Amino acid sequence: MQNRALPLPLVRLQHLDRRSFNFYGHFRIKEPTNDTEIQLMLILKMNATWLLAALLAVLSCTVTQVLCLSFMLPPNVKKCLQEEIHKDVLVTGDYKLSGAPGHKTLLLVSDSKGHILYTKDDAVEGKFAFTSDDYDTFEICFTTHLPAGMRGADREVYLNVKRGVEAKSYEDIAKSEALKPMEVELRRLEDLSEAIVNDFAYMKAREEEMRDTNESTNTRVLYFSIFSMVCLLSLATWQVFYLRRYFKSKKLIE
């Protein structure tokens, strides 16, 4: 009895070019010699693609950059939050303050150089957005003012800050570019993978910078140690000659 391969009707192989499957050479896999092996190789490649998409989806859950919190703001008190961001990163924020008669709350968003990115005199509810020009630390400050002689309760502040991929509105992108749901998800995964690559590149640059600083510090310590030893030897030699002249002047030695 002859062994026959089971038919796999998922993919038609009449017009497949075997030279297009060039990925087996990178993993020491035997080159497919018939249509069945080519089809199995294609299925494995499709599964690897979906596995990569699932891995990026998991990474999107682990590297989500969202700051959502709430806190109480007493009268005539200033509270600030700081966050570090990379260059060319979109940052968006939603805020909402509970009602309090007589209270006026100032919202100020600024960078480390004092540049005002967003300000609101009587902040109650709203949104803000900005894009960083360089790696910097931005600060979000809430300052509440209450006229003298008035007593008021604390205000509760709700703040939701997003940055990077999470700050983009892919629904608006899908509407403006007429994208399908799968295309929108692929766009989001593409942006996420780009953000991950940029983070790794930044960490590599920081590692090189810290290594250069460490090597420079070690070199300075070495030179300082050599200089200290030379100074000590010079001082010891001077003391020997000085004491020798002193003892000779006192005729204690010849």
Buried (B, 14 or more C-beta within 10 A) or exposed (E): EEEEEEEEEEEEEEEBEBEEBEEBEEEEEEEBEEBBBBBEBBEEEEEEEEEEEEEBEEBBEEBEBEBEEEEEBEBEBEBEBEBEBBEEBBBBBBBBBBEBEEBBBBBBBBBEEEEEBBEBEEBBEEEBEBEBEEEBEBBBBBBBBBEEEEEBEBBBBBBBBBBBBBBBEBEEBBEEEEBEEEEBBBBBBEBBBEBBEBEEEEEEEEEEEEEEEEEEEEEEEEEEEEEEEEEEEEEEEEEEEEEEEEEEEEEEEE
